[in-house]
Amino acid sequence: MIKQETKEKSAVEAPGAEKAPAKLVTKPAALVVKRVINPLIPRRPIKRSQRANQFAYMKAPGFEHVFEVGDTVEVFCDHEKSRERIRGWVKGIVVQVDHKMVAVQFRSNVYLTDGWMVPDRILWYPVNSEHIRPVAGKKPAKDKKDFIPDY
């Protein structure tokens, strides 16, 4: 094995100065990644703040009411009252709940907006519809001594 030794040369050498052998130290080259950019297309910086506030909600996304089978609700629809067809709020019972839709069944005849009577008295509404709302139920009040809070 052969060792390579190099001597350092200085611009001004002092007479009688002793020269010590210097070792050549090599450093690993840094990895450079070059991106090809088309010089004809002007580049503009991307503003991150505009992307973060892309959507402005009036209220937080989510369900205002969570409906369950058996709940009593009021629905705004065409229905019969005293043998007359009127449009207004009528009580019904939730019979089926999907992740997008709620089925409500009524005791009186209900009609579609184009005039047809619904034979099974069941209307489907989206969960977040403005035409369906829960009725303040007559649930029995729990005793405060038996009440256990759910954290």
LUMKOLBA-118765 format. One line per 4 residues: number of its first residue (from 0); for each residue x, y, z of N, C-alpha, C. Coordinates in Angstrom, 1 decimal, always signed. Last residue first. Example, Ala and Ser with C-alpha at 12.3 -4.5 7.8 and 13.67 -1.06 7.14 Angstrom:
1> +12.8,-2.2,+7.1,+13.7,-1.1,+7.1,+12.9,+0.0,+7.9  +13.2,-5.7,+7.8,+12.3,-4.5,+7.8,+13.2,-3.3,+7.8
//
This chain:
150> -69.4,+11.8,+31.7,-68.3,+12.6,+31.2,-67.7,+11.9,+30.1  -72.6,+11.9,+32.6,-71.8,+11.1,+31.7,-70.6,+12.0,+31.2  -73.8,+11.9,+36.0,-73.4,+12.6,+34.8,-72.4,+11.7,+33.9  -76.6,+10.4,+37.2,-75.1,+10.2,+37.1,-74.6,+10.9,+35.9
146> -79.2,+10.8,+39.4,-78.6,+11.3,+38.1,-77.1,+11.1,+38.2  -80.5,+10.4,+41.7,-80.2,+9.2,+40.9,-79.4,+9.6,+39.6  -80.9,+12.9,+42.7,-80.0,+12.0,+43.5,-79.6,+10.8,+42.7  -82.6,+14.0,+40.8,-81.2,+14.5,+40.9,-80.3,+13.6,+41.7
142> -84.6,+12.0,+38.8,-84.3,+12.5,+40.1,-82.8,+12.9,+40.2  -85.5,+13.0,+35.5,-84.8,+12.1,+36.4,-84.6,+12.8,+37.7  -88.7,+13.5,+34.1,-87.5,+14.1,+34.7,-86.8,+13.2,+35.6  -89.7,+11.9,+31.2,-89.8,+12.0,+32.6,-88.5,+12.6,+33.2
138> -90.3,+13.7,+28.2,-89.5,+12.7,+28.9,-89.6,+12.9,+30.4  -91.8,+14.8,+26.0,-92.3,+14.8,+27.4,-91.6,+13.6,+28.1  -89.7,+16.7,+23.7,-90.4,+15.5,+24.2,-90.9,+15.6,+25.7  -89.9,+18.9,+21.3,-89.5,+18.9,+22.7,-90.4,+17.8,+23.4
134> -89.2,+17.5,+18.2,-90.2,+18.0,+19.1,-89.7,+17.9,+20.5  -86.8,+18.4,+15.7,-87.2,+17.5,+16.8,-88.3,+18.3,+17.6  -87.6,+19.0,+12.2,-87.0,+19.5,+13.5,-87.6,+18.6,+14.6  -87.3,+19.6,+8.8,-87.5,+18.6,+9.9,-86.8,+19.1,+11.1
130> -86.5,+21.3,+6.9,-87.9,+21.0,+7.0,-88.2,+19.9,+8.0  -83.8,+21.6,+6.5,-84.5,+22.7,+7.3,-86.0,+22.4,+7.5  -81.8,+18.7,+6.8,-82.9,+19.5,+6.1,-83.4,+20.5,+7.1  -79.8,+16.9,+7.4,-79.6,+18.3,+7.7,-80.6,+19.2,+7.0
126> -80.8,+14.4,+6.5,-80.6,+14.6,+7.9,-80.4,+16.1,+8.3  -83.5,+14.7,+4.1,-82.0,+14.6,+4.4,-81.9,+15.0,+5.9  -86.4,+12.6,+4.3,-85.8,+13.9,+4.4,-84.3,+13.7,+4.6  -89.2,+10.8,+3.2,-87.8,+10.8,+3.4,-87.3,+12.2,+3.4
122> -92.4,+9.9,+4.5,-91.6,+10.8,+3.7,-90.1,+10.7,+4.2  -95.1,+7.8,+4.5,-93.7,+7.9,+4.9,-93.0,+8.9,+4.0  -97.7,+6.8,+3.8,-97.5,+8.0,+4.8,-96.1,+8.1,+5.3  -98.1,+5.1,+1.9,-97.7,+4.5,+3.1,-97.4,+5.6,+4.2
118> -99.0,+6.8,-0.3,-99.9,+5.7,+0.3,-99.4,+5.2,+1.6  -99.2,+10.2,-0.6,-98.2,+9.1,-0.3,-99.0,+8.0,+0.4  -100.8,+11.8,-3.3,-100.8,+11.4,-1.9,-99.8,+10.2,-1.7  -99.5,+14.4,-5.4,-99.8,+13.0,-5.2,-99.8,+12.6,-3.7
114> -98.6,+17.0,-5.7,-100.0,+16.7,-5.5,-100.4,+15.3,-5.2  -96.0,+17.8,-5.8,-96.7,+17.8,-7.1,-98.2,+17.3,-7.0  -95.1,+17.4,-3.2,-95.3,+18.8,-3.7,-96.0,+18.8,-5.0  -97.1,+14.7,-1.7,-95.9,+15.3,-2.4,-96.1,+16.7,-2.9
110> -98.8,+14.5,+1.4,-98.8,+14.7,-0.1,-97.4,+15.1,-0.5  -100.3,+12.4,+3.9,-99.3,+13.5,+3.5,-99.2,+13.4,+2.0  -102.8,+11.7,+6.3,-102.4,+11.6,+4.9,-101.4,+12.8,+4.6  -101.6,+11.0,+9.6,-102.6,+11.6,+8.7,-102.0,+11.5,+7.3
106> -99.5,+9.9,+10.9,-100.8,+9.3,+11.2,-101.9,+9.8,+10.2  -96.3,+9.3,+9.3,-97.3,+10.2,+9.9,-98.6,+9.4,+10.1  -92.8,+8.7,+9.5,-94.1,+8.2,+9.2,-95.1,+9.0,+10.0  -89.7,+9.5,+8.0,-90.7,+9.9,+9.0,-92.1,+9.4,+8.5
102> -86.3,+8.7,+7.6,-87.7,+8.4,+7.1,-88.7,+8.7,+8.3  -83.5,+10.5,+6.7,-84.4,+10.2,+7.8,-85.8,+9.9,+7.2  -80.2,+10.2,+5.3,-81.6,+10.4,+5.2,-82.3,+9.9,+6.4  -77.5,+9.6,+5.7,-77.8,+10.8,+4.9,-79.3,+11.2,+5.0
98> -77.3,+7.4,+7.2,-76.2,+8.4,+7.5,-76.5,+9.7,+6.7  -80.7,+6.8,+8.2,-79.5,+6.5,+7.4,-78.5,+7.5,+7.8  -83.4,+5.6,+10.0,-82.3,+6.6,+10.0,-81.1,+6.0,+9.2  -86.9,+5.2,+10.3,-85.6,+4.7,+9.8,-84.6,+5.8,+9.7
94> -88.9,+6.4,+11.6,-89.0,+5.0,+11.5,-87.7,+4.4,+10.9  -90.0,+9.0,+13.6,-88.8,+8.5,+12.8,-88.9,+7.0,+12.8  -93.2,+10.3,+13.4,-92.3,+9.4,+14.1,-91.2,+8.9,+13.2  -94.7,+13.6,+13.3,-94.5,+12.3,+12.8,-93.4,+11.5,+13.7
90> -96.7,+16.5,+13.1,-95.9,+15.6,+13.9,-95.8,+14.2,+13.2  -96.3,+19.2,+10.8,-97.1,+18.1,+11.3,-96.2,+17.1,+12.0  -96.5,+22.5,+9.6,-95.7,+21.5,+10.4,-96.7,+20.5,+10.9  -97.9,+22.9,+6.2,-97.4,+23.3,+7.5,-96.7,+22.2,+8.3
86> -100.4,+23.2,+4.0,-99.0,+23.1,+4.1,-98.5,+23.7,+5.4  -103.4,+21.2,+3.7,-102.7,+22.4,+4.0,-101.2,+22.2,+4.0  -106.5,+20.1,+2.7,-105.1,+19.9,+2.5,-104.4,+21.3,+2.8  -109.0,+19.0,+5.0,-108.5,+20.0,+4.1,-107.0,+19.8,+3.9
82> -109.9,+17.4,+7.0,-110.3,+17.1,+5.6,-109.9,+18.2,+4.6  -108.5,+18.4,+9.2,-109.9,+18.6,+9.1,-110.4,+18.5,+7.7  -105.7,+18.2,+7.3,-106.1,+18.6,+8.6,-107.5,+19.0,+8.5  -103.1,+16.6,+5.4,-104.6,+16.8,+5.7,-104.8,+17.2,+7.1
78> -100.2,+18.3,+4.1,-100.9,+17.2,+4.8,-102.4,+17.5,+4.9  -97.0,+19.1,+2.9,-98.4,+19.2,+2.6,-99.1,+18.0,+3.3  -94.6,+20.0,+5.6,-95.0,+19.3,+4.3,-96.5,+19.6,+4.1  -92.2,+19.9,+7.9,-93.0,+20.9,+7.1,-93.3,+20.3,+5.8
74> -92.4,+18.0,+10.8,-92.0,+18.1,+9.5,-92.9,+19.1,+8.7  -91.2,+17.1,+14.0,-92.2,+17.9,+13.2,-91.6,+18.1,+11.9  -90.8,+13.9,+15.7,-90.3,+15.1,+15.0,-91.5,+15.8,+14.4  -89.9,+11.6,+18.1,-91.0,+12.4,+17.6,-90.5,+13.6,+17.0
70> -88.0,+8.6,+17.6,-88.1,+10.0,+18.0,-89.3,+10.6,+17.4  -87.8,+6.1,+16.5,-88.8,+6.3,+17.6,-88.9,+7.7,+18.1  -84.4,+6.2,+15.7,-85.7,+5.5,+15.5,-86.6,+5.7,+16.7  -83.0,+9.5,+16.0,-83.0,+8.0,+16.3,-84.4,+7.5,+16.0
66> -81.0,+12.2,+14.9,-82.3,+11.5,+15.0,-82.1,+10.0,+15.2  -79.4,+14.9,+16.0,-79.1,+13.5,+15.7,-80.5,+12.8,+16.0  -79.0,+18.1,+14.7,-79.8,+17.2,+15.5,-79.4,+15.8,+15.1  -76.9,+19.2,+13.3,-77.5,+20.0,+14.3,-78.3,+19.1,+15.3
62> -73.9,+17.7,+12.3,-75.4,+17.6,+12.4,-75.9,+18.4,+13.5  -71.4,+19.6,+10.5,-71.9,+18.6,+11.4,-73.4,+18.6,+11.5  -69.3,+22.4,+10.5,-69.9,+21.3,+9.8,-70.3,+20.2,+10.8  -70.2,+25.4,+12.3,-69.3,+24.3,+12.1,-70.0,+23.1,+11.4
58> -71.6,+28.0,+10.3,-71.5,+27.2,+11.5,-70.7,+26.0,+11.2  -70.6,+29.2,+8.1,-71.4,+30.1,+9.0,-71.5,+29.4,+10.3  -67.3,+28.8,+7.0,-68.5,+28.2,+7.4,-69.3,+29.2,+8.3  -65.2,+29.1,+4.3,-65.7,+29.9,+5.5,-67.1,+29.4,+5.8
54> -62.4,+27.6,+3.0,-63.8,+27.5,+3.3,-64.2,+28.3,+4.5  -59.7,+28.4,+3.0,-60.4,+28.2,+1.8,-61.9,+28.2,+1.9  -57.6,+29.0,+4.7,-58.9,+29.6,+5.0,-59.7,+29.5,+3.7  -55.3,+27.8,+3.7,-55.8,+27.4,+5.0,-57.2,+27.9,+5.2
50> -54.8,+29.1,+1.3,-55.3,+27.7,+1.3,-55.9,+27.3,+2.6  -53.9,+31.6,+2.2,-55.2,+31.5,+1.4,-55.7,+30.1,+1.4  -51.5,+31.0,+3.4,-52.6,+31.5,+4.2,-54.0,+31.4,+3.5  -49.7,+30.3,+1.5,-50.3,+29.3,+2.3,-51.5,+29.7,+3.0
46> -49.1,+31.3,-1.7,-49.5,+31.8,-0.4,-50.2,+30.8,+0.4  -46.4,+30.6,-3.8,-47.7,+30.2,-3.3,-48.0,+30.7,-1.9  -44.9,+33.0,-6.0,-44.9,+32.2,-4.8,-46.3,+31.8,-4.4  -44.6,+32.4,-9.5,-45.1,+33.2,-8.4,-45.2,+32.4,-7.1
42> -42.7,+32.4,-12.4,-43.1,+31.7,-11.2,-43.6,+32.7,-10.2  -43.3,+32.6,-15.9,-42.9,+33.3,-14.7,-43.5,+32.5,-13.5  -41.9,+30.7,-18.4,-43.0,+30.8,-17.5,-42.7,+31.5,-16.2  -39.4,+30.6,-19.5,-40.4,+31.4,-20.2,-41.6,+31.6,-19.3
38> -37.7,+28.9,-18.2,-37.5,+30.3,-17.9,-38.6,+31.2,-18.6  -38.7,+26.1,-16.5,-38.9,+26.7,-17.7,-38.7,+28.2,-17.6  -36.4,+24.3,-14.6,-37.4,+25.4,-14.6,-37.5,+26.0,-15.9  -35.4,+21.5,-13.0,-35.5,+22.1,-14.3,-36.6,+23.1,-14.3
34> -33.5,+21.5,-10.1,-34.8,+21.4,-10.7,-34.8,+22.1,-12.0  -30.9,+19.6,-8.7,-31.3,+20.8,-9.5,-32.6,+20.5,-10.1  -29.4,+18.8,-5.8,-30.5,+18.4,-6.7,-30.9,+19.7,-7.4  -26.3,+17.7,-4.6,-27.1,+18.9,-5.1,-28.1,+18.4,-6.1
30> -24.7,+16.5,-1.9,-25.6,+16.2,-2.9,-26.4,+17.4,-3.3  -21.3,+17.5,-1.3,-22.7,+17.6,-0.9,-23.6,+17.2,-2.1  -18.5,+15.3,-1.2,-19.2,+16.3,-1.9,-20.7,+16.3,-1.5  -16.5,+14.7,+1.6,-17.4,+14.2,+0.6,-18.3,+15.4,+0.1
26> -13.1,+15.9,+1.5,-14.5,+16.0,+2.1,-15.5,+15.5,+1.1  -9.8,+14.9,+2.1,-10.9,+15.1,+1.1,-12.2,+15.0,+1.9  -6.7,+16.0,+2.8,-8.0,+15.6,+3.4,-9.1,+15.9,+2.4  -3.4,+15.1,+2.6,-4.6,+15.6,+1.8,-5.9,+15.1,+2.4
22> -1.1,+16.0,+5.1,-2.0,+15.0,+4.5,-3.1,+15.7,+3.7  +2.1,+17.4,+4.9,+0.7,+17.6,+5.2,-0.1,+16.5,+4.5  +5.3,+17.5,+6.4,+4.4,+16.9,+5.4,+3.0,+17.1,+5.9  +6.9,+20.6,+7.2,+6.3,+19.3,+7.6,+5.3,+18.8,+6.6
18> +9.8,+22.2,+6.7,+8.5,+21.9,+6.1,+8.1,+20.6,+6.6  +11.4,+24.7,+8.5,+11.3,+23.3,+8.3,+9.9,+23.0,+7.8  +13.1,+27.4,+7.3,+11.9,+26.9,+7.9,+11.7,+25.5,+7.5  +15.2,+28.5,+6.0,+15.6,+27.7,+7.1,+14.3,+27.1,+7.8
14> +13.5,+31.3,+5.0,+14.7,+30.5,+4.8,+15.0,+29.7,+6.1  +10.0,+31.1,+4.4,+11.1,+31.6,+5.3,+12.3,+30.7,+5.1  +8.3,+31.8,+1.5,+8.9,+30.8,+2.4,+10.0,+31.4,+3.2  +5.2,+32.8,+0.4,+6.5,+33.3,+0.9,+7.1,+32.3,+1.9
10> +3.2,+31.0,-0.4,+3.7,+32.1,-1.3,+5.0,+32.6,-0.9  +3.7,+27.6,+0.3,+3.3,+28.9,+0.7,+3.8,+29.9,-0.3  +2.5,+24.4,-0.2,+3.4,+25.4,-0.7,+2.8,+26.7,-0.3  +2.5,+21.3,+1.4,+1.8,+22.6,+1.2,+2.8,+23.6,+0.8
6> +2.9,+18.2,-0.1,+3.5,+19.3,+0.7,+2.7,+20.6,+0.4  +1.5,+15.0,+0.4,+1.6,+16.2,-0.4,+2.2,+17.3,+0.5  +1.7,+11.6,+0.1,+2.0,+12.7,+0.9,+2.1,+13.9,+0.0  +0.2,+8.5,+0.0,+0.5,+9.7,-0.8,+0.6,+10.9,+0.2
2> +1.3,+5.3,+0.5,+0.7,+6.5,+1.1,+1.2,+7.7,+0.2  +0.6,+2.2,-0.8,+1.4,+3.4,-1.0,+0.6,+4.5,-0.4  +0.8,-1.2,+0.0,+0.0,+0.0,+0.0,+0.9,+1.2,+0.0
//
